[in-house]
Amino acid sequence: MQRSGRVLEIGTSNGYSAIWFADALRDTGGRLTTVEIDGERAATARRNLVRAGLARTRRTRGPRGRRARERR
């Protein structure tokens, strides 16, 4: 089994997969970067990550001025 340090998710949608990735990365001390271009979906994902206790994020600018979120 490989203990990943970084995961890139393209298309966050409602955050379901991001929650699973972030939870697994918590065990390895890794980071998740997830990108969503739809503002409403990104807001829903953020709320879901907060509810899951996985909301430590750093915001950076993604392609074409869109936001990308990175979990440390």
C-alpha positions as CSV (number, residue, x, y, z in Angstrom):
1,M,0.0,0.0,0.0
2,Q,1.4,3.4,-1.0
3,R,0.9,6.3,1.4
4,S,0.2,9.2,-0.9
5,G,1.3,12.7,0.1
6,R,-0.7,14.7,-2.5
7,V,-3.9,14.2,-4.4
8,L,-5.3,16.4,-7.2
9,E,-9.1,16.3,-7.7
10,I,-10.5,17.9,-10.8
11,G,-14.2,18.7,-10.4
12,T,-15.1,18.9,-6.7
13,S,-18.9,18.9,-7.3
14,N,-20.5,18.6,-3.8
15,G,-17.4,17.5,-2.1
16,Y,-18.2,13.8,-1.5
17,S,-15.0,12.4,-3.0
18,A,-13.0,15.3,-1.5
19,I,-14.1,14.2,2.0
20,W,-12.9,10.7,1.4
21,F,-9.6,11.9,-0.1
22,A,-9.0,14.4,2.7
23,D,-9.9,11.9,5.4
24,A,-7.3,9.4,4.0
25,L,-4.7,12.1,3.6
26,R,-5.1,13.1,7.2
27,D,-3.5,9.8,8.1
28,T,-0.5,10.4,5.9
29,G,-0.1,14.1,6.6
30,G,-0.8,14.7,2.9
31,R,-2.5,17.5,1.0
32,L,-5.6,17.6,-1.2
33,T,-6.0,20.1,-4.0
34,T,-9.5,20.1,-5.4
35,V,-10.7,22.4,-8.2
36,E,-14.3,23.3,-9.0
37,I,-15.2,26.0,-11.5
38,D,-18.9,26.3,-10.5
39,G,-19.3,28.7,-7.6
40,E,-22.5,27.1,-6.2
41,R,-20.9,23.7,-6.2
42,A,-17.8,25.0,-4.6
43,A,-19.8,26.6,-1.9
44,T,-21.7,23.3,-1.3
45,A,-18.5,21.4,-1.1
46,R,-17.1,23.8,1.4
47,R,-20.1,23.4,3.6
48,N,-19.9,19.7,3.4
49,L,-16.1,19.7,4.2
50,V,-16.9,21.9,7.2
51,R,-19.6,19.5,8.4
52,A,-17.1,16.6,8.0
53,G,-14.5,18.4,10.1
54,L,-12.1,18.6,7.1
55,A,-12.3,22.3,6.4
56,R,-8.6,23.4,6.8
57,T,-8.1,24.9,3.4
58,R,-5.8,27.4,1.7
59,R,-7.3,29.2,-1.2
60,T,-5.3,29.9,-4.3
61,R,-6.2,31.2,-7.8
62,G,-6.8,28.4,-10.3
63,P,-7.0,28.6,-14.1
64,R,-8.8,31.7,-15.5
65,G,-9.1,33.3,-12.1
66,R,-11.2,30.4,-10.6
67,R,-10.4,29.4,-7.1
68,A,-8.6,26.2,-6.2
69,R,-8.6,24.9,-2.6
70,E,-5.8,23.1,-0.9
71,R,-6.0,21.2,2.3
72,R,-2.9,21.0,4.4
